[in-house]
Amino acid sequence: MTVAVPSLNDKVVLITGAARGLGRAYCEVLAAHGAKVVAGDIADRSTTVESVTAAGGEALGVGLDVTDPESCAAAVAATVDTFGGLDGVVNNAALYATLSMAPFDQIQMGEWQAAMDVNVTGVFNVCRASVGAMKERGGGSIVNIASLAAVYGMANALHYTTSKAAVIGLTRGLARELGRHWIRVNAVAPSAVKTEGTSEFFGSDGMDRALDIIAGQQALRRNLEPNDVAGTIVYLMSDASRFVTAQTLMVDGGTIAT
């Protein structure tokens, strides 16, 4: 019996929100496993591309505003023009660092709507733009980044929590639709990861305390680093997970509700 190992040789993967943090880590690790990566972001993604190519990988940087369907379509077109096709998408772009922590009845409606526009509609837009190219390849893999917040329930961040819960629902429904085309759709739900975005969200004064509390609720008692999540992305992009779809994989150190 032959068992597939997580190899991404010659697969082409588009990663959104790739300018820094988790998005950059996904690009670097996927490329290290053989993928040709497309780093999409509204921000400057040149550092990510340079990091991948310096390590011997292949990368393309594209401007990408996930709230704009035309921008999403253009990013996919650039991917196909450069690498000949598209095999996978990691929907990582999200509003997080800039969101305010506040009781739900004090969240500004503009901020609520912005979280939905990027974190939910942005995933929808990228999926819709990408599916045609993956059908031409005979299948593919979509990985949507959700969050522990969606299933644990994160107080004072209901806009973020709700948006990530919607990502899980979108993932399950889309997997049912796309299975007949051999396009798998899964979600990954990490706990708080030590990135620039997490530091900005909790603030320099509150980050250490927040991370200590989070780690203390885990069976594995340390905070996640970007590479702790990236390995799960490699698995879901590879043929090792070829019969895994409509799932939400928790990468949270075994968080226990208290």
C-alpha positions as CSV (number, residue, x, y, z in Angstrom):
1,M,0.0,0.0,0.0
2,T,1.3,3.4,-1.0
3,V,0.7,6.3,1.4
4,A,0.9,9.8,0.2
5,V,3.4,12.1,1.9
6,P,3.0,15.9,2.1
7,S,4.7,16.9,-1.1
8,L,3.7,20.0,-3.0
9,N,6.0,19.7,-6.0
10,D,4.7,21.7,-8.9
11,K,1.5,22.8,-7.1
12,V,0.6,26.4,-7.5
13,V,-0.9,28.0,-4.4
14,L,-2.3,31.5,-3.9
15,I,-2.0,32.9,-0.4
16,T,-4.0,36.0,0.6
17,G,-2.8,38.4,3.3
18,A,0.7,37.3,2.5
19,A,2.7,40.5,3.3
20,R,3.6,39.5,6.9
21,G,2.9,37.3,9.8
22,L,1.1,34.0,9.2
23,G,0.6,34.7,5.5
24,R,4.3,35.1,5.0
25,A,5.0,31.9,7.0
26,Y,2.5,30.0,4.8
27,C,4.3,31.2,1.7
28,E,7.7,30.3,3.0
29,V,6.7,26.8,4.2
30,L,4.6,25.9,1.2
31,A,7.5,26.9,-1.1
32,A,9.9,24.9,1.0
33,H,7.7,21.8,0.3
34,G,7.9,22.5,-3.5
35,A,4.9,24.7,-4.2
36,K,5.0,27.7,-6.5
37,V,3.5,30.4,-4.3
38,V,1.6,33.6,-5.2
39,A,1.7,36.1,-2.4
40,G,-1.4,38.3,-2.6
41,D,-1.9,41.4,-0.4
42,I,-3.1,44.9,-0.5
43,A,0.1,45.8,1.3
44,D,3.6,45.5,0.0
45,R,4.4,41.8,-0.4
46,S,8.0,42.2,-1.8
47,T,9.6,41.0,1.5
48,T,7.7,37.8,1.3
49,V,8.6,37.2,-2.3
50,E,12.3,38.0,-1.5
51,S,12.3,35.6,1.4
52,V,10.9,32.7,-0.7
53,T,13.2,33.3,-3.6
54,A,16.2,33.7,-1.4
55,A,15.5,30.2,0.0
56,G,15.4,28.8,-3.6
57,G,11.6,28.8,-4.1
58,E,9.4,30.3,-6.7
59,A,7.1,33.2,-5.9
60,L,5.0,35.9,-7.5
61,G,3.7,38.9,-5.7
62,V,0.3,40.3,-6.7
63,G,-1.7,43.2,-5.5
64,L,-4.9,41.9,-4.0
65,D,-7.9,43.5,-2.3
66,V,-10.1,40.7,-1.3
67,T,-13.1,43.0,-0.9
68,D,-13.0,43.7,-4.7
69,P,-14.1,40.9,-7.0
70,E,-12.2,42.4,-9.9
71,S,-9.0,42.5,-7.9
72,C,-9.5,38.8,-7.0
73,A,-10.1,37.9,-10.6
74,A,-7.0,39.8,-11.7
75,A,-4.8,38.0,-9.1
76,V,-6.0,34.6,-10.3
77,A,-5.4,35.6,-13.9
78,A,-1.8,36.7,-13.1
79,T,-1.3,33.4,-11.3
80,V,-2.4,31.4,-14.3
81,D,-0.4,33.6,-16.7
82,T,2.8,33.1,-14.7
83,F,2.6,29.5,-13.5
84,G,0.1,27.9,-15.9
85,G,-2.7,27.1,-13.5
86,L,-3.9,27.2,-9.9
87,D,-4.1,24.2,-7.5
88,G,-4.8,25.7,-4.2
89,V,-5.8,28.8,-2.2
90,V,-5.1,29.8,1.4
91,N,-7.7,32.4,2.4
92,N,-5.6,34.1,5.2
93,A,-6.4,37.8,4.7
94,A,-8.5,39.1,7.5
95,L,-9.1,42.2,9.7
96,Y,-7.8,41.4,13.1
97,A,-5.0,43.7,14.3
98,T,-6.9,46.9,13.7
99,L,-10.2,45.8,15.3
100,S,-11.2,47.3,18.6
101,M,-11.8,45.1,21.6
102,A,-15.1,46.3,23.1
103,P,-18.4,45.0,24.5
104,F,-20.7,44.0,21.6
105,D,-23.0,47.0,22.1
106,Q,-20.1,49.4,21.8
107,I,-18.7,48.1,18.5
108,Q,-19.0,50.7,15.8
109,M,-21.2,49.6,12.9
110,G,-18.6,50.6,10.4
111,E,-16.0,48.4,12.1
112,W,-18.5,45.5,12.3
113,Q,-19.2,45.8,8.5
114,A,-15.5,46.1,7.7
115,A,-14.8,42.8,9.5
116,M,-17.6,41.1,7.5
117,D,-16.4,42.6,4.3
118,V,-12.9,41.4,4.6
119,N,-13.2,38.2,6.7
120,V,-16.3,36.7,5.2
121,T,-17.1,38.4,1.8
122,G,-13.3,38.4,1.0
123,V,-13.1,34.7,1.4
124,F,-16.2,34.3,-0.8
125,N,-14.7,36.6,-3.5
126,V,-11.4,34.8,-3.7
127,C,-13.1,31.4,-3.8
128,R,-15.4,32.5,-6.6
129,A,-12.5,33.9,-8.6
130,S,-10.4,30.8,-8.1
131,V,-12.7,27.8,-8.6
132,G,-12.7,28.0,-12.4
133,A,-8.9,27.7,-12.6
134,M,-8.9,24.8,-10.2
135,K,-11.6,23.0,-12.2
136,E,-9.3,23.2,-15.2
137,R,-6.7,21.4,-13.2
138,G,-9.1,18.6,-12.3
139,G,-9.4,19.6,-8.7
140,G,-7.6,21.5,-5.9
141,S,-7.6,22.5,-2.3
142,I,-9.0,25.6,-0.6
143,V,-8.0,26.3,3.0
144,N,-9.9,29.0,4.9
145,I,-8.3,30.4,8.0
146,A,-10.9,30.5,10.8
147,S,-10.1,30.9,14.5
148,L,-10.5,29.3,17.9
149,A,-12.5,32.4,18.7
150,A,-15.3,31.0,16.4
151,V,-15.9,27.9,18.5
152,Y,-14.6,28.9,21.9
153,G,-16.4,32.3,21.9
154,M,-14.2,35.4,22.3
155,A,-15.7,38.1,24.5
156,N,-15.3,41.7,23.5
157,A,-14.5,40.8,19.9
158,L,-17.9,39.8,18.6
159,H,-17.2,41.2,15.1
160,Y,-14.1,39.0,14.7
161,T,-15.7,36.0,16.4
162,T,-18.8,36.1,14.3
163,S,-16.8,36.6,11.0
164,K,-14.7,33.6,11.8
165,A,-17.7,31.4,12.6
166,A,-19.1,32.4,9.2
167,V,-15.9,31.2,7.6
168,I,-16.5,27.7,9.1
169,G,-20.1,27.7,7.7
170,L,-18.9,28.9,4.3
171,T,-16.3,26.2,4.3
172,R,-18.7,23.4,5.0
173,G,-21.3,24.5,2.5
174,L,-18.7,25.2,-0.3
175,A,-17.2,21.7,0.3
176,R,-20.5,20.1,-0.5
177,E,-20.8,22.1,-3.7
178,L,-17.3,21.6,-5.0
179,G,-16.7,18.0,-4.1
180,R,-18.0,16.7,-7.4
181,H,-15.2,18.8,-9.0
182,W,-12.6,17.2,-6.7
183,I,-12.0,20.6,-5.1
184,R,-11.6,20.1,-1.3
185,V,-12.5,22.9,1.1
186,N,-11.3,22.9,4.7
187,A,-10.8,25.4,7.5
188,V,-8.0,25.7,10.0
189,A,-8.8,27.3,13.4
190,P,-5.7,28.4,15.3
191,S,-5.5,29.8,18.8
192,A,-3.7,33.1,19.2
193,V,-0.4,33.0,17.3
194,K,2.6,35.1,18.2
195,T,2.6,37.6,15.2
196,E,2.7,41.3,14.7
197,G,-1.1,41.2,14.3
198,T,-1.7,39.6,17.7
199,S,0.6,42.2,19.3
200,E,-1.4,45.0,17.7
201,F,-4.7,43.5,18.6
202,F,-4.0,43.0,22.3
203,G,-1.7,46.0,22.5
204,S,1.9,46.1,23.9
205,D,0.6,46.3,27.5
206,G,-1.9,43.5,27.2
207,M,-0.3,41.0,24.9
208,D,1.9,39.1,27.4
209,R,-1.0,38.7,29.9
210,A,-3.4,37.6,27.1
211,L,-0.9,35.1,25.8
212,D,-0.3,33.7,29.2
213,I,-4.0,33.2,29.8
214,I,-4.4,31.5,26.5
215,A,-1.5,29.2,26.9
216,G,-2.7,28.3,30.4
217,Q,-6.0,27.0,28.9
218,Q,-4.2,24.6,26.5
219,A,-3.1,21.0,27.0
220,L,0.2,22.0,25.3
221,R,1.2,24.9,27.3
222,R,3.0,27.3,25.1
223,N,1.8,29.9,22.6
224,L,1.7,29.0,18.9
225,E,4.3,30.2,16.5
226,P,3.5,30.7,12.8
227,N,5.2,27.5,11.8
228,D,3.0,25.5,14.2
229,V,0.1,26.4,11.9
230,A,1.9,26.2,8.6
231,G,2.4,22.4,8.8
232,T,-1.3,21.9,8.9
233,I,-1.6,24.0,5.7
234,V,1.0,21.9,4.0
235,Y,-1.0,18.7,4.9
236,L,-4.3,20.1,3.6
237,M,-2.7,21.3,0.3
238,S,-1.0,18.0,-0.3
239,D,-2.3,14.6,-1.6
240,A,-1.8,13.3,1.9
241,S,-5.2,14.8,2.7
242,R,-6.8,13.9,-0.6
243,F,-10.0,12.6,1.1
244,V,-10.4,15.3,3.7
245,T,-13.0,18.0,3.0
246,A,-15.6,20.0,4.9
247,Q,-13.5,19.8,8.1
248,T,-12.3,22.4,10.6
249,L,-8.9,21.5,12.0
250,M,-8.2,23.0,15.4
251,V,-4.6,24.1,15.8
252,D,-5.0,25.3,19.4
253,G,-2.8,23.2,21.6
254,G,-5.8,21.3,23.0
255,T,-7.7,24.3,24.4
256,I,-10.0,23.4,27.2
257,A,-13.0,25.7,28.0
258,T,-13.0,26.7,31.6
